[in-house]
């Protein structure tokens, strides 16, 4: 009987390790890719961000309170189901923080919530900035806007970077 119990405990610990490994592999993939496996959405559709947030809320609210959903975002999952639910909670939070009224912010577009072209244009712009560029509060606020074009953003952001970097260098020189 002792041997059977020892074997069962060994199997249980191996099984737990296998699940842990599966969860780590799962969590190493891009969150958007994972979310697409659970929720089907047409990103070209108007208001897709709001629809996804609502779908995730519908899924999670059947099982969790709003407070529990918040803890899901940071909880270390013990099962694959918890890993999927935690990912959904994090994705919903990401969509909420990087959009306003269902529209992606400039930062959201940089992260890929807009079109591929918008993301590529913003990445190229970001990569063209000097390495020592310093962003001010104006630049930070611009990243949270949804009501300006990428061209307007780039112009205003470059002005803020130039002004802030110059002020920073002057302050350091003193």
Biotite code that builds the C-alpha atoms (Angstrom):
import biotite.structure as struc

atoms = struc.array([
    struc.Atom([0.000, 0.000, 0.000], chain_id="A", res_id=1, res_name="UNK", atom_name="CA", element="C"),
    struc.Atom([2.890, 2.360, 0.791], chain_id="A", res_id=2, res_name="UNK", atom_name="CA", element="C"),
    struc.Atom([4.388, 1.757, -2.655], chain_id="A", res_id=3, res_name="UNK", atom_name="CA", element="C"),
    struc.Atom([1.095, 2.581, -4.369], chain_id="A", res_id=4, res_name="UNK", atom_name="CA", element="C"),
    struc.Atom([0.761, 5.791, -2.357], chain_id="A", res_id=5, res_name="UNK", atom_name="CA", element="C"),
    struc.Atom([4.346, 6.787, -3.196], chain_id="A", res_id=6, res_name="UNK", atom_name="CA", element="C"),
    struc.Atom([3.711, 6.064, -6.887], chain_id="A", res_id=7, res_name="UNK", atom_name="CA", element="C"),
    struc.Atom([0.519, 8.135, -6.833], chain_id="A", res_id=8, res_name="UNK", atom_name="CA", element="C"),
    struc.Atom([2.357, 11.044, -5.188], chain_id="A", res_id=9, res_name="UNK", atom_name="CA", element="C"),
    struc.Atom([5.156, 10.811, -7.764], chain_id="A", res_id=10, res_name="UNK", atom_name="CA", element="C"),
    struc.Atom([2.593, 10.761, -10.598], chain_id="A", res_id=11, res_name="UNK", atom_name="CA", element="C"),
    struc.Atom([0.759, 13.737, -9.079], chain_id="A", res_id=12, res_name="UNK", atom_name="CA", element="C"),
    struc.Atom([3.959, 15.789, -8.795], chain_id="A", res_id=13, res_name="UNK", atom_name="CA", element="C"),
    struc.Atom([4.966, 14.855, -12.378], chain_id="A", res_id=14, res_name="UNK", atom_name="CA", element="C"),
    struc.Atom([1.501, 15.812, -13.546], chain_id="A", res_id=15, res_name="UNK", atom_name="CA", element="C"),
    struc.Atom([1.724, 19.160, -11.717], chain_id="A", res_id=16, res_name="UNK", atom_name="CA", element="C"),
    struc.Atom([5.119, 19.807, -13.309], chain_id="A", res_id=17, res_name="UNK", atom_name="CA", element="C"),
    struc.Atom([3.702, 18.961, -16.754], chain_id="A", res_id=18, res_name="UNK", atom_name="CA", element="C"),
    struc.Atom([0.822, 21.395, -16.250], chain_id="A", res_id=19, res_name="UNK", atom_name="CA", element="C"),
    struc.Atom([3.231, 24.073, -15.020], chain_id="A", res_id=20, res_name="UNK", atom_name="CA", element="C"),
    struc.Atom([5.389, 23.554, -18.121], chain_id="A", res_id=21, res_name="UNK", atom_name="CA", element="C"),
    struc.Atom([2.328, 23.724, -20.410], chain_id="A", res_id=22, res_name="UNK", atom_name="CA", element="C"),
    struc.Atom([1.251, 26.964, -18.740], chain_id="A", res_id=23, res_name="UNK", atom_name="CA", element="C"),
    struc.Atom([4.725, 28.485, -19.187], chain_id="A", res_id=24, res_name="UNK", atom_name="CA", element="C"),
    struc.Atom([4.746, 27.567, -22.882], chain_id="A", res_id=25, res_name="UNK", atom_name="CA", element="C"),
    struc.Atom([1.231, 28.967, -23.274], chain_id="A", res_id=26, res_name="UNK", atom_name="CA", element="C"),
    struc.Atom([2.077, 32.229, -21.509], chain_id="A", res_id=27, res_name="UNK", atom_name="CA", element="C"),
    struc.Atom([5.202, 32.759, -23.615], chain_id="A", res_id=28, res_name="UNK", atom_name="CA", element="C"),
    struc.Atom([3.066, 33.312, -26.721], chain_id="A", res_id=29, res_name="UNK", atom_name="CA", element="C"),
    struc.Atom([1.778, 36.778, -27.723], chain_id="A", res_id=30, res_name="UNK", atom_name="CA", element="C"),
    struc.Atom([-1.384, 37.670, -25.798], chain_id="A", res_id=31, res_name="UNK", atom_name="CA", element="C"),
    struc.Atom([-3.267, 38.701, -28.936], chain_id="A", res_id=32, res_name="UNK", atom_name="CA", element="C"),
    struc.Atom([-2.594, 35.314, -30.524], chain_id="A", res_id=33, res_name="UNK", atom_name="CA", element="C"),
    struc.Atom([-3.899, 33.585, -27.396], chain_id="A", res_id=34, res_name="UNK", atom_name="CA", element="C"),
    struc.Atom([-6.999, 35.776, -27.232], chain_id="A", res_id=35, res_name="UNK", atom_name="CA", element="C"),
    struc.Atom([-7.766, 35.075, -30.901], chain_id="A", res_id=36, res_name="UNK", atom_name="CA", element="C"),
    struc.Atom([-7.986, 31.365, -30.046], chain_id="A", res_id=37, res_name="UNK", atom_name="CA", element="C"),
    struc.Atom([-10.772, 32.070, -27.540], chain_id="A", res_id=38, res_name="UNK", atom_name="CA", element="C"),
    struc.Atom([-12.560, 35.068, -29.046], chain_id="A", res_id=39, res_name="UNK", atom_name="CA", element="C"),
    struc.Atom([-13.200, 35.562, -32.737], chain_id="A", res_id=40, res_name="UNK", atom_name="CA", element="C"),
    struc.Atom([-13.358, 39.188, -33.767], chain_id="A", res_id=41, res_name="UNK", atom_name="CA", element="C"),
    struc.Atom([-13.163, 41.197, -36.965], chain_id="A", res_id=42, res_name="UNK", atom_name="CA", element="C"),
    struc.Atom([-10.683, 43.983, -36.248], chain_id="A", res_id=43, res_name="UNK", atom_name="CA", element="C"),
    struc.Atom([-11.750, 45.852, -39.364], chain_id="A", res_id=44, res_name="UNK", atom_name="CA", element="C"),
    struc.Atom([-15.212, 46.214, -37.817], chain_id="A", res_id=45, res_name="UNK", atom_name="CA", element="C"),
    struc.Atom([-16.090, 49.521, -36.158], chain_id="A", res_id=46, res_name="UNK", atom_name="CA", element="C"),
    struc.Atom([-16.006, 49.231, -32.354], chain_id="A", res_id=47, res_name="UNK", atom_name="CA", element="C"),
    struc.Atom([-14.208, 45.872, -32.285], chain_id="A", res_id=48, res_name="UNK", atom_name="CA", element="C"),
    struc.Atom([-12.293, 46.779, -29.124], chain_id="A", res_id=49, res_name="UNK", atom_name="CA", element="C"),
    struc.Atom([-15.488, 47.390, -27.150], chain_id="A", res_id=50, res_name="UNK", atom_name="CA", element="C"),
    struc.Atom([-16.962, 44.144, -28.497], chain_id="A", res_id=51, res_name="UNK", atom_name="CA", element="C"),
    struc.Atom([-13.919, 42.151, -27.366], chain_id="A", res_id=52, res_name="UNK", atom_name="CA", element="C"),
    struc.Atom([-13.959, 43.750, -23.903], chain_id="A", res_id=53, res_name="UNK", atom_name="CA", element="C"),
    struc.Atom([-17.666, 42.899, -23.607], chain_id="A", res_id=54, res_name="UNK", atom_name="CA", element="C"),
    struc.Atom([-17.110, 39.306, -24.786], chain_id="A", res_id=55, res_name="UNK", atom_name="CA", element="C"),
    struc.Atom([-14.354, 38.820, -22.217], chain_id="A", res_id=56, res_name="UNK", atom_name="CA", element="C"),
    struc.Atom([-16.514, 40.347, -19.476], chain_id="A", res_id=57, res_name="UNK", atom_name="CA", element="C"),
    struc.Atom([-19.369, 37.999, -20.446], chain_id="A", res_id=58, res_name="UNK", atom_name="CA", element="C"),
    struc.Atom([-17.073, 34.954, -20.281], chain_id="A", res_id=59, res_name="UNK", atom_name="CA", element="C"),
    struc.Atom([-15.394, 35.836, -16.980], chain_id="A", res_id=60, res_name="UNK", atom_name="CA", element="C"),
    struc.Atom([-18.422, 37.278, -15.167], chain_id="A", res_id=61, res_name="UNK", atom_name="CA", element="C"),
    struc.Atom([-20.175, 33.906, -15.358], chain_id="A", res_id=62, res_name="UNK", atom_name="CA", element="C"),
    struc.Atom([-17.544, 32.538, -12.998], chain_id="A", res_id=63, res_name="UNK", atom_name="CA", element="C"),
    struc.Atom([-15.954, 35.499, -11.182], chain_id="A", res_id=64, res_name="UNK", atom_name="CA", element="C"),
    struc.Atom([-16.868, 38.747, -9.440], chain_id="A", res_id=65, res_name="UNK", atom_name="CA", element="C"),
    struc.Atom([-15.275, 41.985, -10.757], chain_id="A", res_id=66, res_name="UNK", atom_name="CA", element="C"),
    struc.Atom([-12.837, 41.901, -7.810], chain_id="A", res_id=67, res_name="UNK", atom_name="CA", element="C"),
    struc.Atom([-11.829, 38.299, -8.570], chain_id="A", res_id=68, res_name="UNK", atom_name="CA", element="C"),
    struc.Atom([-11.280, 39.221, -12.230], chain_id="A", res_id=69, res_name="UNK", atom_name="CA", element="C"),
    struc.Atom([-8.775, 41.879, -11.113], chain_id="A", res_id=70, res_name="UNK", atom_name="CA", element="C"),
    struc.Atom([-6.828, 39.289, -9.102], chain_id="A", res_id=71, res_name="UNK", atom_name="CA", element="C"),
    struc.Atom([-6.932, 36.856, -12.038], chain_id="A", res_id=72, res_name="UNK", atom_name="CA", element="C"),
    struc.Atom([-4.682, 39.246, -13.966], chain_id="A", res_id=73, res_name="UNK", atom_name="CA", element="C"),
    struc.Atom([-1.792, 38.708, -11.552], chain_id="A", res_id=74, res_name="UNK", atom_name="CA", element="C"),
    struc.Atom([-2.568, 35.311, -10.017], chain_id="A", res_id=75, res_name="UNK", atom_name="CA", element="C"),
    struc.Atom([-0.134, 32.496, -10.779], chain_id="A", res_id=76, res_name="UNK", atom_name="CA", element="C"),
    struc.Atom([-2.313, 29.951, -12.618], chain_id="A", res_id=77, res_name="UNK", atom_name="CA", element="C"),
    struc.Atom([-2.406, 26.378, -11.371], chain_id="A", res_id=78, res_name="UNK", atom_name="CA", element="C"),
    struc.Atom([-4.418, 24.969, -14.281], chain_id="A", res_id=79, res_name="UNK", atom_name="CA", element="C"),
    struc.Atom([-4.633, 25.655, -18.014], chain_id="A", res_id=80, res_name="UNK", atom_name="CA", element="C"),
    struc.Atom([-8.163, 26.961, -17.482], chain_id="A", res_id=81, res_name="UNK", atom_name="CA", element="C"),
    struc.Atom([-6.829, 29.536, -14.992], chain_id="A", res_id=82, res_name="UNK", atom_name="CA", element="C"),
    struc.Atom([-4.069, 30.448, -17.465], chain_id="A", res_id=83, res_name="UNK", atom_name="CA", element="C"),
    struc.Atom([-6.636, 31.126, -20.205], chain_id="A", res_id=84, res_name="UNK", atom_name="CA", element="C"),
    struc.Atom([-8.885, 33.105, -17.858], chain_id="A", res_id=85, res_name="UNK", atom_name="CA", element="C"),
    struc.Atom([-5.937, 35.158, -16.569], chain_id="A", res_id=86, res_name="UNK", atom_name="CA", element="C"),
    struc.Atom([-4.869, 35.895, -20.139], chain_id="A", res_id=87, res_name="UNK", atom_name="CA", element="C"),
    struc.Atom([-8.395, 37.064, -20.999], chain_id="A", res_id=88, res_name="UNK", atom_name="CA", element="C"),
    struc.Atom([-8.463, 39.333, -17.933], chain_id="A", res_id=89, res_name="UNK", atom_name="CA", element="C"),
    struc.Atom([-5.065, 40.832, -18.881], chain_id="A", res_id=90, res_name="UNK", atom_name="CA", element="C"),
    struc.Atom([-6.078, 41.294, -22.525], chain_id="A", res_id=91, res_name="UNK", atom_name="CA", element="C"),
    struc.Atom([-9.275, 43.078, -21.490], chain_id="A", res_id=92, res_name="UNK", atom_name="CA", element="C"),
    struc.Atom([-7.258, 45.361, -19.191], chain_id="A", res_id=93, res_name="UNK", atom_name="CA", element="C"),
    struc.Atom([-4.770, 46.075, -22.005], chain_id="A", res_id=94, res_name="UNK", atom_name="CA", element="C"),
    struc.Atom([-7.594, 46.943, -24.414], chain_id="A", res_id=95, res_name="UNK", atom_name="CA", element="C"),
    struc.Atom([-9.242, 49.186, -21.821], chain_id="A", res_id=96, res_name="UNK", atom_name="CA", element="C"),
    struc.Atom([-6.022, 51.032, -20.980], chain_id="A", res_id=97, res_name="UNK", atom_name="CA", element="C"),
    struc.Atom([-4.934, 51.507, -24.610], chain_id="A", res_id=98, res_name="UNK", atom_name="CA", element="C"),
    struc.Atom([-8.240, 52.698, -26.043], chain_id="A", res_id=99, res_name="UNK", atom_name="CA", element="C"),
    struc.Atom([-10.843, 55.391, -25.419], chain_id="A", res_id=100, res_name="UNK", atom_name="CA", element="C"),
    struc.Atom([-14.489, 54.748, -26.280], chain_id="A", res_id=101, res_name="UNK", atom_name="CA", element="C"),
    struc.Atom([-13.456, 51.694, -28.286], chain_id="A", res_id=102, res_name="UNK", atom_name="CA", element="C"),
    struc.Atom([-10.872, 53.552, -30.377], chain_id="A", res_id=103, res_name="UNK", atom_name="CA", element="C"),
    struc.Atom([-7.169, 52.750, -30.026], chain_id="A", res_id=104, res_name="UNK", atom_name="CA", element="C"),
    struc.Atom([-4.945, 55.465, -28.612], chain_id="A", res_id=105, res_name="UNK", atom_name="CA", element="C"),
    struc.Atom([-1.728, 56.329, -30.429], chain_id="A", res_id=106, res_name="UNK", atom_name="CA", element="C"),
    struc.Atom([0.032, 54.048, -27.920], chain_id="A", res_id=107, res_name="UNK", atom_name="CA", element="C"),
    struc.Atom([-2.549, 51.336, -28.649], chain_id="A", res_id=108, res_name="UNK", atom_name="CA", element="C"),
    struc.Atom([-1.831, 51.666, -32.371], chain_id="A", res_id=109, res_name="UNK", atom_name="CA", element="C"),
    struc.Atom([1.881, 51.347, -31.650], chain_id="A", res_id=110, res_name="UNK", atom_name="CA", element="C"),
    struc.Atom([1.110, 48.111, -29.774], chain_id="A", res_id=111, res_name="UNK", atom_name="CA", element="C"),
    struc.Atom([-0.911, 46.793, -32.723], chain_id="A", res_id=112, res_name="UNK", atom_name="CA", element="C"),
    struc.Atom([-4.514, 47.722, -31.899], chain_id="A", res_id=113, res_name="UNK", atom_name="CA", element="C"),
    struc.Atom([-4.838, 49.682, -35.146], chain_id="A", res_id=114, res_name="UNK", atom_name="CA", element="C"),
    struc.Atom([-3.863, 48.616, -38.634], chain_id="A", res_id=115, res_name="UNK", atom_name="CA", element="C"),
    struc.Atom([-0.552, 46.952, -39.455], chain_id="A", res_id=116, res_name="UNK", atom_name="CA", element="C"),
    struc.Atom([0.378, 50.056, -41.472], chain_id="A", res_id=117, res_name="UNK", atom_name="CA", element="C"),
    struc.Atom([-0.291, 52.356, -38.500], chain_id="A", res_id=118, res_name="UNK", atom_name="CA", element="C"),
    struc.Atom([1.825, 50.157, -36.245], chain_id="A", res_id=119, res_name="UNK", atom_name="CA", element="C"),
    struc.Atom([4.681, 50.034, -38.754], chain_id="A", res_id=120, res_name="UNK", atom_name="CA", element="C"),
    struc.Atom([4.573, 53.806, -39.313], chain_id="A", res_id=121, res_name="UNK", atom_name="CA", element="C"),
    struc.Atom([4.642, 54.500, -35.570], chain_id="A", res_id=122, res_name="UNK", atom_name="CA", element="C"),
    struc.Atom([7.436, 51.978, -34.949], chain_id="A", res_id=123, res_name="UNK", atom_name="CA", element="C"),
    struc.Atom([9.520, 53.501, -37.748], chain_id="A", res_id=124, res_name="UNK", atom_name="CA", element="C"),
    struc.Atom([8.943, 56.961, -36.270], chain_id="A", res_id=125, res_name="UNK", atom_name="CA", element="C"),
    struc.Atom([9.855, 55.778, -32.769], chain_id="A", res_id=126, res_name="UNK", atom_name="CA", element="C"),
    struc.Atom([13.009, 54.104, -34.096], chain_id="A", res_id=127, res_name="UNK", atom_name="CA", element="C"),
    struc.Atom([13.989, 57.306, -35.921], chain_id="A", res_id=128, res_name="UNK", atom_name="CA", element="C"),
    struc.Atom([14.111, 59.304, -32.680], chain_id="A", res_id=129, res_name="UNK", atom_name="CA", element="C"),
    struc.Atom([17.511, 59.948, -31.076], chain_id="A", res_id=130, res_name="UNK", atom_name="CA", element="C"),
    struc.Atom([18.535, 57.396, -28.440], chain_id="A", res_id=131, res_name="UNK", atom_name="CA", element="C"),
    struc.Atom([18.869, 60.100, -25.798], chain_id="A", res_id=132, res_name="UNK", atom_name="CA", element="C"),
    struc.Atom([15.416, 61.554, -26.554], chain_id="A", res_id=133, res_name="UNK", atom_name="CA", element="C"),
    struc.Atom([13.444, 62.524, -23.460], chain_id="A", res_id=134, res_name="UNK", atom_name="CA", element="C"),
    struc.Atom([9.652, 62.652, -23.467], chain_id="A", res_id=135, res_name="UNK", atom_name="CA", element="C"),
    struc.Atom([7.785, 65.321, -21.542], chain_id="A", res_id=136, res_name="UNK", atom_name="CA", element="C"),
    struc.Atom([4.248, 65.409, -20.213], chain_id="A", res_id=137, res_name="UNK", atom_name="CA", element="C"),
    struc.Atom([2.995, 66.726, -23.565], chain_id="A", res_id=138, res_name="UNK", atom_name="CA", element="C"),
    struc.Atom([4.436, 63.689, -25.356], chain_id="A", res_id=139, res_name="UNK", atom_name="CA", element="C"),
    struc.Atom([2.992, 61.333, -22.766], chain_id="A", res_id=140, res_name="UNK", atom_name="CA", element="C"),
    struc.Atom([-0.437, 62.929, -23.195], chain_id="A", res_id=141, res_name="UNK", atom_name="CA", element="C"),
    struc.Atom([-0.191, 62.672, -26.992], chain_id="A", res_id=142, res_name="UNK", atom_name="CA", element="C"),
    struc.Atom([0.290, 58.895, -26.714], chain_id="A", res_id=143, res_name="UNK", atom_name="CA", element="C"),
    struc.Atom([-3.097, 58.636, -24.964], chain_id="A", res_id=144, res_name="UNK", atom_name="CA", element="C"),
    struc.Atom([-5.045, 60.508, -27.638], chain_id="A", res_id=145, res_name="UNK", atom_name="CA", element="C"),
    struc.Atom([-7.404, 59.023, -30.191], chain_id="A", res_id=146, res_name="UNK", atom_name="CA", element="C"),
    struc.Atom([-8.462, 62.254, -31.890], chain_id="A", res_id=147, res_name="UNK", atom_name="CA", element="C"),
    struc.Atom([-5.309, 63.124, -33.835], chain_id="A", res_id=148, res_name="UNK", atom_name="CA", element="C"),
    struc.Atom([-3.804, 61.705, -36.993], chain_id="A", res_id=149, res_name="UNK", atom_name="CA", element="C"),
    struc.Atom([-0.491, 59.902, -36.925], chain_id="A", res_id=150, res_name="UNK", atom_name="CA", element="C"),
    struc.Atom([1.040, 62.767, -38.930], chain_id="A", res_id=151, res_name="UNK", atom_name="CA", element="C"),
    struc.Atom([-0.147, 65.328, -36.372], chain_id="A", res_id=152, res_name="UNK", atom_name="CA", element="C"),
    struc.Atom([1.066, 63.091, -33.538], chain_id="A", res_id=153, res_name="UNK", atom_name="CA", element="C"),
    struc.Atom([4.530, 62.741, -35.083], chain_id="A", res_id=154, res_name="UNK", atom_name="CA", element="C"),
    struc.Atom([4.839, 66.511, -35.549], chain_id="A", res_id=155, res_name="UNK", atom_name="CA", element="C"),
    struc.Atom([3.731, 67.387, -32.000], chain_id="A", res_id=156, res_name="UNK", atom_name="CA", element="C"),
    struc.Atom([5.632, 64.500, -30.403], chain_id="A", res_id=157, res_name="UNK", atom_name="CA", element="C"),
    struc.Atom([8.871, 65.420, -32.209], chain_id="A", res_id=158, res_name="UNK", atom_name="CA", element="C"),
    struc.Atom([8.477, 69.014, -30.967], chain_id="A", res_id=159, res_name="UNK", atom_name="CA", element="C"),
    struc.Atom([7.986, 67.789, -27.385], chain_id="A", res_id=160, res_name="UNK", atom_name="CA", element="C"),
    struc.Atom([10.952, 65.409, -27.612], chain_id="A", res_id=161, res_name="UNK", atom_name="CA", element="C"),
    struc.Atom([13.195, 68.168, -28.960], chain_id="A", res_id=162, res_name="UNK", atom_name="CA", element="C"),
    struc.Atom([12.112, 70.666, -26.285], chain_id="A", res_id=163, res_name="UNK", atom_name="CA", element="C"),
    struc.Atom([12.275, 68.163, -23.401], chain_id="A", res_id=164, res_name="UNK", atom_name="CA", element="C"),
    struc.Atom([15.605, 66.671, -24.478], chain_id="A", res_id=165, res_name="UNK", atom_name="CA", element="C"),
    struc.Atom([17.131, 70.158, -24.793], chain_id="A", res_id=166, res_name="UNK", atom_name="CA", element="C"),
    struc.Atom([15.841, 71.160, -21.331], chain_id="A", res_id=167, res_name="UNK", atom_name="CA", element="C"),
    struc.Atom([17.094, 67.878, -19.858], chain_id="A", res_id=168, res_name="UNK", atom_name="CA", element="C"),
    struc.Atom([20.586, 68.330, -21.342], chain_id="A", res_id=169, res_name="UNK", atom_name="CA", element="C"),
    struc.Atom([20.729, 71.912, -20.052], chain_id="A", res_id=170, res_name="UNK", atom_name="CA", element="C"),
    struc.Atom([19.674, 70.802, -16.564], chain_id="A", res_id=171, res_name="UNK", atom_name="CA", element="C"),
    struc.Atom([22.307, 68.052, -16.517], chain_id="A", res_id=172, res_name="UNK", atom_name="CA", element="C"),
    struc.Atom([24.987, 70.490, -17.705], chain_id="A", res_id=173, res_name="UNK", atom_name="CA", element="C"),
    struc.Atom([24.332, 72.832, -14.752], chain_id="A", res_id=174, res_name="UNK", atom_name="CA", element="C"),
])
